[in-house]
């Protein structure tokens, strides 16, 4: 589970300006961290289909955020992909 301190650290690392908490970069990085944690959980708990469904929803949500960022600003999109080591 993503705790408050972990989330604040992620926001601090990826924010665009000092008061930024909702930019696409921040949202994508938070979703990516949640995906990583859920993937670890699902490796241990193979039959947890409810969490698997949540994981698929998170992946789709991240994909839509990435598509939005790609459409709005390609340089920021490429920077996010490089920073988070995402393939696309």
N, C-alpha and C positions, 0 to 999 in steps of 0.2 A: 504494500500500500504506500502511496505517495504521501509522506508526512509534510507538515507545514514548513519545516526547515528545509527539507529537500526541495520543495517547490520554490521557496524563496531563493535558494542557491541557484536553481536552474534559471529563474527569472533574472537574477543578477548577472549571470553569464551571457545571456542571449538578448537582453533588452537593447532597444535602439537608443533610448534616452533615459534620463533618471527616473521618470515617473511611469515608464512603460510597463504595463502588465498584460496588455491584450493584443499586441501586434501579432501578425501571422507567425513571425519567427519564434516568439515566446510560446504561442499556442502549439506550434509544431513540435518544439522541443519538449514541452510538458507531455504532450500525447506520446511522443517517442519514448520517453522515460516510462510512462505507464505501460506501453506495449512491451518494453523490455522486461518489466517486472511480471507482467501477466504471462509472458512466454516462459519465464523461469518457473512460475507456478504450474503451468500446464505440462512442463516436462516431468514434474514430480507427480502431478495428479492427472493422469491420462484420461480418466473418465469424466472429468469435470466439464460437461458440455455447456453449462450455463456461462462459465467463465470464457469458454472458447467462443461463444456467441458475442460476448462483450469485447473480446479481442478483435474479432472480425469487424465489429462496429467501429472500434478505435482506428483500425487500419483504414477503413473507408473514410472516416472523418479526417485523418491525417492526409489522405490522398486528396480530398476536396480542398483542404487548406493549401496544400502544395500547388494544386491546379490554379487556385485563386492567385497565389503569389506569383506563379509563372506568368499568368496573364497580366498582372499589374506591373511587376518589376522583375525582369529576368536576371539582373545582377544580384539582387537580394535572394532570389530563388536559388541561384547557383551557389551563393555563399552559404545558405542554409544546408544545402545538400552536402557541400564539402565539410562543413563544421560537424554535422551529425553523422557523416559517413553513410549516407543513404544512396541507394542505387536507383536510378530512374532513367 
